[in-house]
Amino acid sequence: MEEITQAQAERLAHIDFRLYFLGSVGRNDLVRRFGIKEAAATRDLAQYRESAPSNLKYDTQAKLYKVTEVFEPLFSYQPERVLAALSRGIGDTVSGQKPFVPCETPSQLSKPALDVLSVLTRAIYNKQVAQIEYRSLSSGFTTREIIPFSLVDNGLRWHIRAYDRKRSRFTDFVITRITNPKLLPNSQVGDHELSSNDNQWNRIVELKIVAHPRLSFKETIEADYGMENGVLELNIRAAVAGYLLRRWNVDCTIKGTLEGAEYHLWLKNRQALYGVENLVLAPGFQQEPL
């Protein structure tokens, strides 16, 4: 590995990344990602196979290399970069790109274990069932079968959106509460377990957010959020509406009566939240239900 060029290291890292987090890699993945010829992609796959023969096996039917159960990554990964690559399509290389100016962001206290995350993202990518052990505040430790279909970032921690066979419903699972995930490739996914049947996920809620009524200089907040005519209009999935309202401390009381320096915003059209399930997270909403 020390004798290869930086360019090839980038391509080998991409192979490693796809195997680890997506479960498969093929020549076309390298051709599309790096604009190289198929012969060069074949050489890269051979180089990776020589460096880590136990990490992959060839599926003749799919014409892809698949991850093995004894996979060990050749490269080191940072959870933040992995999540950025998975959710935004960036940062999946060895070196990444340096920022043009210094940038500091608050540290996340909750970081998913990559060995857990990688199995879940393979399940999402390949539309497979996963068996997990899960710890929740309401039911304690349980074993479940889930069909995950999306990552969800609520600003503080990462979830997966999935169908839960134990409760026969779609819900969110905190990734850091999941242990020992296993793919169940022989378990068939039913039509009712597909994301197309997740009403909360597919329903789009239109939120109209304004500066909080108690503020003396509302124009400051209107400028902060780029409001037009004093209103910030957002279209968001019902399944994540509660997360957004909680993250940005949006007062969801009828007349904007919450006090505190953190409340700069007020939800003007709280009737739009009718039927949204995770409103327990919305500040003030539980005090004055619809």
Secondary structure, DSSP 8 states (H G I E B T S, - for coil): -TTS-HHHHHHHHHHHHHHHHTSEE-HHHHHHHH---HHHHHHHHHHHHHH-GGGEEEETTTTEEEE-TT---SS---HHHHHHHHHHS---SSS----SS-------S----HHHHHHHHHHHHHT-EEEEEEEETTTEEEEEEEEEEEEEE-SSSEEEEEEETTTTEEEEEEGGGEEEEEEETTS---GGGSGGG-HHHH-EEEEEEEE-TT-S-HHHHHHHTT-BTTBEEEEEEHHHHHHHHHHTTEE-SSS----STT--EEETTGGGGTT-TTGGGSTTGGGS--
